[in-house]
Protein backbone atom coordinates (compact mmCIF):
# COMPACT_ATOMS: atom_id res chain seq x y z
CA UNK A 1 0.00 0.00 0.00
CA UNK A 2 1.24 3.49 -0.80
CA UNK A 3 2.40 5.57 2.13
CA UNK A 4 1.20 9.07 2.93
CA UNK A 5 3.12 10.99 5.59
CA UNK A 6 1.66 13.69 7.80
CA UNK A 7 3.73 16.86 7.72
CA UNK A 8 1.81 19.11 10.11
CA UNK A 9 -1.56 19.87 11.65
CA UNK A 10 -2.67 23.42 12.37
CA UNK A 11 -5.74 24.04 14.53
CA UNK A 12 -8.14 26.32 12.63
CA UNK A 13 -11.27 26.06 14.80
CA UNK A 14 -12.05 24.58 18.19
CA UNK A 15 -15.71 24.20 19.08
CA UNK A 16 -17.66 22.57 21.89
CA UNK A 17 -17.88 19.27 20.00
CA UNK A 18 -15.44 19.30 17.10
CA UNK A 19 -12.09 20.77 16.12
CA UNK A 20 -10.98 21.52 12.58
CA UNK A 21 -7.35 21.23 11.52
CA UNK A 22 -5.59 22.15 8.30
CA UNK A 23 -3.29 19.20 7.69
CA UNK A 24 -0.52 18.77 5.16
CA UNK A 25 0.51 15.38 3.81
CA UNK A 26 3.08 14.20 1.34
CA UNK A 27 2.03 11.43 -1.02
CA UNK A 28 4.01 8.43 -2.28
CA UNK A 29 5.05 10.39 -5.37
CA UNK A 30 6.32 13.34 -3.29
CA UNK A 31 3.37 15.60 -4.05
CA UNK A 32 2.09 17.64 -1.10
CA UNK A 33 -1.63 17.92 -0.35
CA UNK A 34 -3.56 19.98 2.20
CA UNK A 35 -6.81 18.79 3.77
CA UNK A 36 -9.23 20.15 6.35
CA UNK A 37 -9.79 17.45 8.96
CA UNK A 38 -12.53 17.50 11.58
CA UNK A 39 -11.84 15.76 14.91
CA UNK A 40 -14.91 14.36 16.69
CA UNK A 41 -15.22 12.43 20.00
CA UNK A 42 -17.23 9.63 18.38
CA UNK A 43 -20.80 8.48 18.77
CA UNK A 44 -23.17 5.62 19.43
CA UNK A 45 -26.46 4.73 17.79
CA UNK A 46 -29.09 2.28 19.00
CA UNK A 47 -31.93 0.40 17.31
CA UNK A 48 -34.39 -0.12 20.19
CA UNK A 49 -37.05 -2.82 19.91
CA UNK A 50 -40.05 -2.90 22.23
CA UNK A 51 -43.14 -5.06 21.67
CA UNK A 52 -42.13 -5.85 18.05
CA UNK A 53 -41.72 -2.16 17.23
CA UNK A 54 -38.69 -0.06 16.41
CA UNK A 55 -38.52 3.11 18.50
CA UNK A 56 -37.32 6.03 16.41
CA UNK A 57 -37.08 9.79 16.79
CA UNK A 58 -37.94 12.64 14.49
CA UNK A 59 -35.82 15.68 15.23
CA UNK A 60 -34.70 18.93 13.68
CA UNK A 61 -31.19 18.88 12.24
CA UNK A 62 -29.82 22.43 11.90
CA UNK A 63 -27.11 21.45 9.37
CA UNK A 64 -29.78 20.53 6.81
CA UNK A 65 -32.59 22.76 8.08
CA UNK A 66 -35.08 19.91 8.27
CA UNK A 67 -36.43 17.12 10.48
CA UNK A 68 -35.13 13.57 10.05
CA UNK A 69 -36.47 10.21 11.17
CA UNK A 70 -33.59 8.50 12.97
CA UNK A 71 -32.63 5.90 15.50
CA UNK A 72 -31.52 7.24 18.90
CA UNK A 73 -27.88 8.32 18.96
CA UNK A 74 -25.47 10.52 20.79
CA UNK A 75 -21.92 11.70 21.19
CA UNK A 76 -19.28 9.90 23.23
CA UNK A 77 -18.59 13.08 25.14
CA UNK A 78 -17.93 11.74 28.64
CA UNK A 79 -14.25 10.90 29.16
CA UNK A 80 -13.67 7.26 30.01
CA UNK A 81 -17.27 6.18 29.34
CA UNK A 82 -17.41 2.94 27.36
CA UNK A 83 -19.50 2.85 24.16
CA UNK A 84 -22.07 0.46 25.65
CA UNK A 85 -22.57 2.71 28.69
CA UNK A 86 -23.03 5.67 26.33
CA UNK A 87 -25.60 3.63 24.39
CA UNK A 88 -27.57 2.88 27.56
CA UNK A 89 -27.43 6.56 28.57
CA UNK A 90 -28.60 7.80 25.16
CA UNK A 91 -31.38 5.22 25.05
CA UNK A 92 -32.79 6.60 28.30
CA UNK A 93 -32.14 10.28 27.49
CA UNK A 94 -33.71 10.26 24.05
CA UNK A 95 -36.53 7.72 24.17
CA UNK A 96 -36.97 6.79 27.83
CA UNK A 97 -36.01 3.13 27.46
CA UNK A 98 -33.68 0.73 29.21
CA UNK A 99 -32.46 -2.74 28.30
CA UNK A 100 -30.34 -5.55 29.65
CA UNK A 101 -29.95 -6.99 26.15
CA UNK A 102 -27.65 -4.71 24.14
CA UNK A 103 -26.00 -6.30 21.09
CA UNK A 104 -23.21 -4.61 19.15
CA UNK A 105 -24.04 -4.65 15.43
CA UNK A 106 -21.17 -2.66 13.93
CA UNK A 107 -18.46 -0.06 14.30
CA UNK A 108 -17.84 2.43 11.50
CA UNK A 109 -16.34 5.73 10.43
CA UNK A 110 -19.14 8.14 9.56
CA UNK A 111 -17.42 10.21 6.88
CA UNK A 112 -13.68 9.44 6.78
CA UNK A 113 -13.04 11.72 3.82
CA UNK A 114 -12.86 14.67 6.22
CA UNK A 115 -13.76 13.52 9.75
CA UNK A 116 -12.48 10.93 12.26
CA UNK A 117 -15.90 10.38 13.90
CA UNK A 118 -16.18 6.69 14.80
CA UNK A 119 -19.53 5.19 15.76
CA UNK A 120 -20.67 2.09 17.60
CA UNK A 121 -24.05 0.72 16.54
CA UNK A 122 -26.20 -1.42 18.83
CA UNK A 123 -29.45 -3.36 18.81
CA UNK A 124 -31.41 -3.05 22.06
CA UNK A 125 -33.81 -5.95 22.60
CA UNK A 126 -36.34 -6.47 25.39
CA UNK A 127 -36.57 -2.73 26.05
CA UNK A 128 -38.63 -1.39 28.92
CA UNK A 129 -40.14 2.05 29.39
CA UNK A 130 -38.50 4.32 31.96
CA UNK A 131 -38.60 8.09 32.21
CA UNK A 132 -36.66 10.02 29.58
CA UNK A 133 -33.98 12.56 30.42
CA UNK A 134 -33.92 14.88 27.43
CA UNK A 135 -30.98 17.27 27.13
CA UNK A 136 -30.92 20.30 24.84
CA UNK A 137 -33.32 22.19 22.62
CA UNK A 138 -33.44 19.72 19.72
CA UNK A 139 -34.21 16.81 22.04
CA UNK A 140 -36.88 18.83 23.85
CA UNK A 141 -38.81 19.22 20.60
CA UNK A 142 -38.17 15.84 18.99
CA UNK A 143 -40.95 13.31 18.70
CA UNK A 144 -40.78 9.60 19.44
CA UNK A 145 -42.26 7.33 16.78
CA UNK A 146 -42.81 3.61 17.18
CA UNK A 147 -43.06 1.73 13.91
CA UNK A 148 -43.57 -1.96 13.25
CA UNK A 149 -40.56 -3.90 12.06
CA UNK A 150 -42.20 -4.34 8.63
CA UNK A 151 -42.90 -0.59 8.43
CA UNK A 152 -39.26 0.11 9.33
CA UNK A 153 -38.22 -2.08 6.40
CA UNK A 154 -40.58 -0.18 4.09
CA UNK A 155 -39.25 3.19 5.29
CA UNK A 156 -35.72 1.93 4.71
CA UNK A 157 -36.22 0.43 1.25
CA UNK A 158 -38.42 3.26 -0.05
CA UNK A 159 -35.74 5.87 0.59
CA UNK A 160 -37.74 7.72 3.24
CA UNK A 161 -34.87 7.30 5.68
CA UNK A 162 -31.87 9.33 4.56
CA UNK A 163 -29.75 9.37 7.72
CA UNK A 164 -26.68 7.13 7.28
CA UNK A 165 -26.45 5.77 10.83
CA UNK A 166 -30.15 4.90 10.71
CA UNK A 167 -29.77 3.13 7.36
CA UNK A 168 -26.80 1.15 8.72
CA UNK A 169 -28.44 0.39 12.07
CA UNK A 170 -31.83 -0.65 10.69
CA UNK A 171 -30.30 -2.75 7.91
CA UNK A 172 -28.10 -4.68 10.33
CA UNK A 173 -30.82 -4.97 12.99
CA UNK A 174 -33.35 -6.34 10.51
CA UNK A 175 -30.76 -8.79 9.20
CA UNK A 176 -29.98 -9.88 12.77
CA UNK A 177 -33.67 -10.30 13.65
CA UNK A 178 -34.34 -12.32 10.49
CA UNK A 179 -31.47 -14.66 11.35
CA UNK A 180 -32.71 -15.49 14.84
Secondary structure, DSSP 8 states (H G I E B T S, - for coil): ----EEEEEEEEEE-SS-EEEEEEEE-TTS-EEEEEEEE---EEEEEEEETTEEEEEEEEETTTTEEEEE-EEEE--STT--HHHHHHHHHHHHH-EE-SEEEEEEEEES-TTTB--EEEEEEEES-EE------SHHHHT-EEEEEEHHHHHHHHHTT----HHHHHHHHHHHHHHHH-
